[in-house]
Amino acid sequence: MPELKFGHYRDVEAKKVEVEGARDVTIRWLVSDRDGAPHFQMRLFEVAPGGGTPLHTHAWEHEIFIVKGTGAIALEGGEKPFAEGHFIFVPAGALHSFRNTGAAPMQFLCMVPSGTK
């Protein structure tokens, strides 16, 4: 049986996202399959002003919550702006990217199925 995990996000190491095309993005794996989470993983991304992720797709869904900042998600039909408090559902197979459009760092939580990267 997995143990309860409790902590502050700042105590989890922020690692640079090394995917080709990512600019000024870090990730903190808050809860993952390494913690014994059998179904979901929770990650916190931070994107510096002007930074973003490349346009990409996955075989799994994403559930996103914007913690702070402003940005835009690029989808096949164009871009949609977002800000603190917005949530986003990215279905499996949907082409998408995230971009910080503000002057301050942007943070978002991203939940994905366990076993995905």
N, C-alpha and C positions, 0 to 999 in steps of 0.2 A: 504494500500500500504506500503510495507517495506521501511524503511529509508536507505539511503546510509550509509554504514559502511566504515570507513577509519581508518587506524592505522598502527602501527609498530608491527611486530611479537613479539618483546621482551616485549610489553605491555600486551600480552595475557599469562595467567598463563600456565606454563608447568606442566602437570600432569604425574605422573608415569603410564606407561601402566601396568595394573594389570592382564592381561591375563596370565594364567598358561603357563610357558615356555618362557615368554618374559624376556630378560636380558638387563638391562641398556638402556631402551627405554622410551622416554617421548613423549607426544603429546600435541599440542596446537591447539584448535579448532578455526581457524581463521575466518571462515564463516560457520554457521550451520543453521539448521531449527529454532533454537532459535532466530536467527537474521531475520527471515522471508524469508530466501532463499527457494523458493518453489521447486527447482529442484536439486541443487548440494550443497555439503558441501566441504570445503577446510580445510585440516588439515596439520600441519607441524610436522613431526616426527624427533626426534634427537636420534641417536643411538651412544652410546659410543664405543670406540675401543673394539672389542671382543664381543660386544652385538648383539642382534638380536631378531627377532620375531619367534615364533614357526611355524612349518609347519601347515597351516590351509587353509580353503576354506570359501567362502561366496556365497550367492545367488545373489550378485550384482557385477558389474564390478568395477575396480579401474583404474584411470589414475594417473600415477606417474611421477614426474619430480625430478631428482637428483639435489639438490641445491649445495651441497658440499660434498666432501669426496669420498671414494671408498667403494665398497661392492660387494655382490653377491646376486642374487635372485635364490632361489632353486625352481625348477619346477619339474613336473613329469618326464621330460626327462633329468634331471641333473641340474647343476648350470650354470648361465651366469654371468660373471663379469660386473660391471658397474662403472661409474665414473661421476663426475660433468658434467652436461649438457645432460646426457642421459635421455630418456623418456622410459616408460614402460607401456604397456596396459595389464592388468590382466583381462581376461574375467570372467564372472560369472561362478562359479563352479570350477575354476582352482585352484589346490593345489599350494601353494606358501609360501615362507618365505623370509625375508630380513636379511642380516648379514653384519655387518661392518667388512671389511677385512683390513682396514687401521690403521694408528697410531693416527689419529685425529678423532674428532667427524664427523659423517656423517649425513646430513640433506636431507630429501626428502619431497616434497609436495605430498599429496594424495587426489584426488578428488573422492567422492563417491556420490550416489544419496541421497537426503535429506531423513530423516527418518531412516537411517541406523546408526549403531554404529561402 
